[in-house]
Amino acid sequence: MTEEALAAEDEVYRRIISRHYIHDGNLKRMRPSSAAFERRPDEDHASCYIGSLLVKHGLAPADILHMHEALGLVSGPLACLRKHGRDAAPDPGGTDPEHPHKCDPAHGKLLEPDGVSKGKLGRGWGLFAKDPCIKVVQEPRQIS
């Protein structure tokens, strides 16, 4: 990774849609699905927000949902992401210039291991999504 390494205790935040927020009967709780962290086929990476960069720019986690109030927000420490073979890096330029957002300076990207099949990537995100380190900061609004 060419970017400056982030601290293991740094929180990584991700917005989630309601269909990626599921009840896990085994864990007996609601949690994000693996799909909440997977990149779309046309993307190089999935977006996230870096906690230390939010603080550096005078922002709070709640600001991530500005203009996206129907979405949910989950977080986890970077150490947890790394435990599952993933990482995150700052990516302030990886945002949509046509739709600027106040948290763009804290934007990051989720990094996946290279040379891994789509199925193994999905299973890895599933393990990450089930990890107790993942916190639901705000539940998404249910769309009926």
Secondary structure, 3 states (H helix, E strand, C coil): CCCCCCCCCCEEEEEECHHHEEEECCCCEEEECHHHCCCCCCCCCEEEEEHHHHHHCCCCHHHHHCCCCCCEEEEEEHHHHHHCCCEEEECCCCCCCCCCCCCHHHEEEEECCCCCCHHHHHHHHHHHHHCCCCEEEECCCCCC
